[in-house]
Amino acid sequence: MNKTKPHILIVESRYYDAIAEEMLAGVTGALDAAGASYELVEVPGAFELPAAVRIAVEACEKGNRSFDGYIGLGCVIRGETTHYDYVCQESARGLQDLALKYGIPIGYGVLTCENRDQAMVRADRKQGDKGGFVAKACLSMVAVRGHFGLDAQ
């Protein structure tokens, strides 16, 4: 791990642009304040977040990249079908499985809301600032890895 400047991969779903933009602003604000560097990769939706993180881990294993932590950002808003349930459960399960299998810090920033208004309140940096919270959680887990002498992935 780069002890002076953690390097974080942000994987962002842009399915709901306004919500995604506010979440990303919260994340980058918190990372900037902590002196961390970051890269951003966009994916179509929350369901694709775990696969993108896994691809990045594979790149790290091959020596093509090095990340101290990962942040998955997205928003799933309940609709009229059960699709919401599958996307919420599988994105959370997929990211948690990766965190446990590889021992990697992952900030889980997928909002799971009933409507857009609820999502915006959680994303808004002046109200919920879930983006900032997720970035700080990721950096906290990076520190835990560092405490045990583990390097970046």
C-alpha positions as CSV (number, residue, x, y, z in Angstrom):
1,M,0.0,0.0,0.0
2,N,1.2,3.5,-0.8
3,K,1.1,4.8,2.8
4,T,1.1,8.5,1.8
5,K,-1.4,8.5,-1.0
6,P,-4.0,5.7,-1.4
7,H,-5.0,5.0,-5.0
8,I,-8.7,4.1,-5.4
9,L,-10.7,2.7,-8.3
10,I,-14.2,4.1,-8.5
11,V,-16.6,2.0,-10.5
12,E,-19.7,4.0,-11.3
13,S,-23.1,3.2,-12.7
14,R,-24.5,6.2,-14.6
15,Y,-28.0,4.8,-14.9
16,Y,-29.5,7.8,-13.1
17,D,-27.2,10.6,-14.1
18,A,-28.2,13.3,-11.6
19,I,-27.9,11.0,-8.7
20,A,-24.7,9.5,-10.0
21,E,-23.2,12.9,-10.4
22,E,-24.0,13.9,-6.8
23,M,-22.7,10.6,-5.4
24,L,-19.5,10.9,-7.4
25,A,-19.0,14.5,-6.2
26,G,-19.3,13.3,-2.6
27,V,-16.8,10.5,-3.3
28,T,-14.2,12.6,-5.0
29,G,-14.6,15.4,-2.4
30,A,-13.8,12.9,0.4
31,L,-10.9,11.3,-1.5
32,D,-9.4,14.7,-2.4
33,A,-9.7,15.8,1.2
34,A,-7.8,12.7,2.3
35,G,-5.1,13.2,-0.3
36,A,-6.0,10.0,-2.2
37,S,-5.7,9.6,-5.9
38,Y,-8.3,7.8,-8.0
39,E,-9.4,6.4,-11.3
40,L,-12.9,6.2,-12.6
41,V,-14.6,3.5,-14.7
42,E,-18.2,3.7,-15.8
43,V,-20.5,0.7,-16.2
44,P,-24.1,0.5,-17.4
45,G,-25.8,-0.4,-14.2
46,A,-25.4,-1.6,-10.6
47,F,-25.5,-5.2,-11.7
48,E,-22.3,-4.8,-13.6
49,L,-20.3,-3.3,-10.6
50,P,-18.9,-6.6,-9.3
51,A,-17.7,-7.8,-12.7
52,A,-15.9,-4.5,-13.2
53,V,-14.2,-4.7,-9.8
54,R,-13.2,-8.3,-10.5
55,I,-11.7,-7.3,-13.9
56,A,-9.7,-4.6,-12.1
57,V,-8.5,-7.2,-9.5
58,E,-7.4,-9.4,-12.3
59,A,-5.4,-6.5,-13.9
60,C,-3.8,-6.0,-10.5
61,E,-2.9,-9.7,-10.2
62,K,-1.2,-9.4,-13.6
63,G,0.8,-6.3,-12.5
64,N,-1.1,-4.0,-14.9
65,R,-2.6,-1.8,-12.2
66,S,-2.4,-1.3,-8.5
67,F,-5.3,-0.1,-6.3
68,D,-5.5,0.2,-2.6
69,G,-9.3,0.1,-2.6
70,Y,-12.4,0.1,-4.7
71,I,-15.7,2.0,-4.6
72,G,-18.8,0.8,-6.3
73,L,-21.4,3.5,-7.0
74,G,-24.9,3.2,-8.2
75,C,-28.6,3.6,-7.6
76,V,-31.4,1.2,-7.9
77,I,-35.0,2.6,-7.6
78,R,-37.9,0.2,-7.0
79,G,-40.1,-0.3,-10.0
80,E,-43.1,-2.4,-10.8
81,T,-41.3,-5.7,-11.1
82,T,-39.0,-7.8,-8.9
83,H,-36.0,-6.7,-11.0
84,Y,-35.1,-4.3,-8.2
85,D,-34.7,-7.1,-5.7
86,Y,-32.4,-9.1,-8.0
87,V,-30.2,-6.1,-8.8
88,C,-29.9,-5.0,-5.2
89,Q,-29.1,-8.4,-3.8
90,E,-26.7,-9.5,-6.5
91,S,-24.7,-6.3,-6.6
92,A,-24.3,-6.3,-2.9
93,R,-23.5,-10.1,-2.8
94,G,-21.1,-9.8,-5.7
95,L,-19.1,-7.0,-4.1
96,Q,-19.1,-8.6,-0.7
97,D,-17.9,-11.9,-2.2
98,L,-15.0,-10.1,-3.8
99,A,-14.1,-8.2,-0.6
100,L,-14.0,-11.5,1.3
101,K,-12.3,-13.6,-1.4
102,Y,-9.5,-11.2,-2.1
103,G,-9.3,-9.2,1.2
104,I,-9.8,-5.9,-0.7
105,P,-11.4,-2.8,0.7
106,I,-14.6,-2.1,-1.1
107,G,-16.9,0.9,-0.4
108,Y,-20.4,-0.1,-1.2
109,G,-22.2,2.9,-2.6
110,V,-25.3,1.5,-4.2
111,L,-28.4,3.4,-3.1
112,T,-31.5,1.2,-2.9
113,C,-34.5,3.5,-2.8
114,E,-38.2,3.6,-3.3
115,N,-38.1,6.7,-5.5
116,R,-35.9,9.4,-7.1
117,D,-36.6,11.9,-4.3
118,Q,-35.4,9.5,-1.7
119,A,-32.3,8.8,-3.7
120,M,-31.5,12.4,-4.2
121,V,-31.7,13.1,-0.5
122,R,-29.3,10.3,0.2
123,A,-26.9,11.4,-2.6
124,D,-27.0,15.2,-1.8
125,R,-23.8,16.3,-0.3
126,K,-25.6,18.7,2.0
127,Q,-28.0,16.1,3.3
128,G,-27.1,12.4,3.2
129,D,-23.7,12.6,1.4
130,K,-23.6,8.8,1.0
131,G,-20.8,9.2,-1.6
132,G,-18.6,10.9,1.0
133,F,-19.5,8.3,3.6
134,V,-18.6,5.4,1.2
135,A,-15.3,7.0,0.3
136,K,-14.4,7.3,4.0
137,A,-15.5,3.7,4.7
138,C,-13.2,2.5,1.8
139,L,-10.3,4.6,3.1
140,S,-10.9,3.2,6.6
141,M,-10.6,-0.4,5.3
142,V,-7.4,0.6,3.3
143,A,-6.0,1.7,6.7
144,V,-7.0,-1.7,8.2
145,R,-5.0,-3.5,5.4
146,G,-2.1,-1.2,6.1
147,H,-2.3,-1.9,9.8
148,F,-1.6,-5.6,8.9
149,G,1.2,-4.7,6.5
150,L,-0.7,-5.7,3.3
151,D,0.1,-3.9,0.1
152,A,-2.2,-2.6,-2.7
153,Q,-3.8,-5.2,-5.0
